[in-house]
Amino acid sequence: MSIEIGMKYQISQSIKGNFNSADLMTVTTNNGITVQFTLEDGKGHGSMPLDHLNYLLRRSNLTPVTSNKRVHLSSENEEKIG
């Protein structure tokens, strides 16, 4: 799986303590060796080797968050109409 800038990951309960109890992290840079990220709600930022991020993904400590823009846009339109 390719790690791209802007990708969001859900942090599992078992390792939240290592990430300032944040629920989500967002990748800000990826140079092929190191990944930098920010944590939600201003809980911090950091970096880790790309290999370690892949390890956390394999162990399901991090799971990619997928958003469906079509659903998001339709819910925004409903709010404007109603």
DASUL-V113417 format. One record per residue. N is the residue number from 1. RES is the residue in one small letter. OMEGA is omega in degrees with one decimal (none if undefined). BURIAL is b if it has 24 or more other C-alpha atoms within 12 Angstrom, else e. Layout:
n=N res=RES omega=OMEGA burial=BURIAL
n=N res=RES omega=OMEGA burial=BURIAL
This chain:
n=1 res=m omega=-179.3 burial=e
n=2 res=s omega=-179.7 burial=e
n=3 res=i omega=-176.2 burial=b
n=4 res=e omega=177.3 burial=e
n=5 res=i omega=179.7 burial=e
n=6 res=g omega=179.5 burial=e
n=7 res=m omega=178.9 burial=b
n=8 res=k omega=-179.8 burial=b
n=9 res=y omega=173.5 burial=b
n=10 res=q omega=-179.2 burial=b
n=11 res=i omega=-177.7 burial=b
n=12 res=s omega=-178.8 burial=e
n=13 res=q omega=-174.7 burial=e
n=14 res=s omega=-179.0 burial=e
n=15 res=i omega=-180.0 burial=e
n=16 res=k omega=178.5 burial=e
n=17 res=g omega=178.1 burial=e
n=18 res=n omega=-176.4 burial=e
n=19 res=f omega=177.7 burial=b
n=20 res=n omega=178.8 burial=e
n=21 res=s omega=177.6 burial=e
n=22 res=a omega=177.4 burial=b
n=23 res=d omega=-175.6 burial=b
n=24 res=l omega=170.4 burial=b
n=25 res=m omega=-179.1 burial=b
n=26 res=t omega=179.1 burial=b
n=27 res=v omega=178.6 burial=b
n=28 res=t omega=175.1 burial=e
n=29 res=t omega=176.4 burial=e
n=30 res=n omega=-179.4 burial=e
n=31 res=n omega=179.9 burial=e
n=32 res=g omega=178.8 burial=e
n=33 res=i omega=-176.9 burial=e
n=34 res=t omega=177.1 burial=e
n=35 res=v omega=173.2 burial=b
n=36 res=q omega=-176.0 burial=b
n=37 res=f omega=171.0 burial=b
n=38 res=t omega=177.5 burial=b
n=39 res=l omega=-177.3 burial=b
n=40 res=e omega=176.4 burial=e
n=41 res=d omega=177.5 burial=e
n=42 res=g omega=-177.7 burial=e
n=43 res=k omega=175.0 burial=e
n=44 res=g omega=178.9 burial=e
n=45 res=h omega=-179.8 burial=e
n=46 res=g omega=177.5 burial=e
n=47 res=s omega=177.3 burial=b
n=48 res=m omega=175.0 burial=b
n=49 res=p omega=178.8 burial=e
n=50 res=l omega=178.6 burial=b
n=51 res=d omega=-179.3 burial=e
n=52 res=h omega=176.2 burial=e
n=53 res=l omega=177.5 burial=b
n=54 res=n omega=176.4 burial=b
n=55 res=y omega=179.1 burial=e
n=56 res=l omega=176.9 burial=e
n=57 res=l omega=178.8 burial=e
n=58 res=r omega=-179.3 burial=e
n=59 res=r omega=-177.8 burial=e
n=60 res=s omega=172.1 burial=e
n=61 res=n omega=172.8 burial=b
n=62 res=l omega=176.5 burial=b
n=63 res=t omega=179.6 burial=b
n=64 res=p omega=176.2 burial=b
n=65 res=v omega=178.2 burial=e
n=66 res=t omega=177.4 burial=e
n=67 res=s omega=178.8 burial=e
n=68 res=n omega=-176.3 burial=e
n=69 res=k omega=-178.4 burial=e
n=70 res=r omega=178.5 burial=e
n=71 res=v omega=-178.5 burial=e
n=72 res=h omega=-179.5 burial=e
n=73 res=l omega=-178.8 burial=e
n=74 res=s omega=179.0 burial=e
n=75 res=s omega=176.0 burial=e
n=76 res=e omega=-179.7 burial=e
n=77 res=n omega=178.7 burial=e
n=78 res=e omega=179.6 burial=e
n=79 res=e omega=-179.7 burial=e
n=80 res=k omega=-178.3 burial=e
n=81 res=i omega=-173.9 burial=e
n=82 res=g omega=none burial=e
